[in-house]
Amino acid sequence: MNTKLKLFMLLMITLAIGVIASCDNGAGTTPSPEPGKDNSPKNQLPVCNAGADQTVTTDYVILNGSGYAIDGYIVSYKWIKYGGNEGCIIHDADSPSTAVTGLKPGAYIFLLTVTDNDGGKRSDYLNVKVKPKEPLPPTCDAGLDQTITLPTNSVLLEGTADDSDGTIIACKWTALLGPGVDEGTVEITDDASLSTTVNGLQKGTYVFVLTVKDNDNNRYSDSVTVFVKEG
């Protein structure tokens, strides 16, 4: 065998051994951890949900948030007021659900942050809109219908009034119909009082109306009928 052929065969054998060794080193083995590098699995951040936006007409709201950890568990919740009027109180800021009181008309932002057992944090927020409460109208009662017999020609009207969300600031009695009303012979002695005497009644039917007004300028009326019989 000549020298060139021997060298060629030797080269081929060397290459074959190198390929086999490379396959043996790569197949079925796991690369060694890189020195100085943190090769532990990375923590996945938790999921946080502050709940749906709300619109209320009250001075309080209930916040219902939630959170969960993908690869662990939640260790803490924290609510804060991120924006809005001062003075409201978050009663249980470390709970997923809490009441907030002392709200005033306007817009608020509340932020919920959850933390998992690996220290991962995530936050979410919701908007709360507080609308002014529509004032309720007052109520009044002009009293029970009455019957008198001449020669008695006067009657005592006794009304009552109430305002559930404010105060009554004025009341007014008027004679709606009856003999002598248009002529001015029927006298309401104190038309700005809930209780008043009416004089100058004649035989016939009278209707008197009590109207009250509250501090929101809302009005309400009620009527009472007085029957005057001939003696």
C-alpha positions, 0 to 999 in steps of 0.5 A, spaced: 500 500 500 502 506 498 504 512 502 498 516 500 493 511 500 495 510 508 495 517 509 488 517 506 485 511 510 488 514 517 485 521 515 478 517 514 478 513 521 480 520 525 474 523 522 470 517 524 472 517 531 471 524 532 464 524 529 462 518 534 465 522 540 461 528 538 454 524 538 456 520 544 457 527 548 451 530 545 446 524 546 442 523 552 445 528 556 443 535 560 448 541 559 451 542 566 448 549 569 452 555 567 457 557 573 454 564 576 448 564 573 441 563 577 438 557 573 432 556 578 425 557 574 422 564 574 416 566 578 410 568 574 406 574 577 400 573 580 393 575 577 389 581 580 382 583 578 379 589 582 372 588 579 368 592 575 367 600 575 361 602 579 356 608 579 352 609 586 348 615 589 350 613 596 356 615 600 358 608 601 361 602 596 363 595 596 369 593 593 370 586 591 377 584 588 380 577 587 387 575 586 390 568 584 397 565 583 399 561 577 405 557 581 404 559 588 399 562 593 397 569 594 400 572 601 397 579 601 392 584 598 392 591 599 387 597 597 388 604 596 385 610 594 389 612 588 384 618 586 378 622 588 376 626 594 379 626 601 375 623 607 373 616 605 375 610 609 377 603 606 375 599 612 378 593 610 384 595 606 388 588 607 382 584 604 380 582 597 373 585 599 371 591 603 367 597 604 368 604 603 364 610 606 365 617 607 364 618 599 362 625 596 359 626 589 365 625 584 370 620 581 374 615 585 380 610 583 381 605 587 387 600 586 388 593 589 395 590 589 396 582 590 402 579 592 404 572 592 409 567 596 415 569 591 414 576 592 411 577 585 406 583 585 400 585 580 395 591 581 389 593 578 384 598 579 377 600 578 373 607 577 367 609 582 363 614 580 358 618 586 352 621 583 348 626 587 342 623 590 336 626 587 332 629 593 326 626 595 319 631 595 316 632 602 309 629 604 303 632 608 297 630 610 291 636 610 287 631 616 281 628 616 274 630 612 270 634 617 262 636 617 259 641 621 252 644 622 250 651 622 250 656 626 257 653 627 261 657 621 268 655 623 273 649 623 280 647 625 284 645 620 290 640 623 295 638 618 302 634 618 308 635 614 315 631 613 321 631 609 325 624 610 331 627 607 331 634 609 326 639 613 320 643 611 321 650 611 314 653 609 307 651 608 301 654 606 293 653 606 288 655 601 281 655 600 280 652 593 272 652 593 266 653 597 261 658 598 264 665 599 271 663 597 271 667 591 268 673 594 273 673 600 268 672 606 272 665 608 277 667 613 283 663 614 286 666 620 293 663 619 295 660 612 302 659 614 301 654 620 300 647 619 294 648 624 289 654 623 282 656 624 277 657 618 271 662 619 265 665 615 263 658 613 256 658 609 252 652 607 255 648 602 262 644 601 269 647 602 275 644 599 282 647 603 289 645 600 295 644 604 302 645 600 308 644 604 315 646 601 322 643 603 329 645 603 330 643 596 325 647 594 320 641 592 313 641 594 307 637 596 300 638 597 294 635 600 286 637 601 281 636 606 273 637 605 269 640 610 261 639 609 257 645 612 250 643 613 244 647 615 242 647 622 
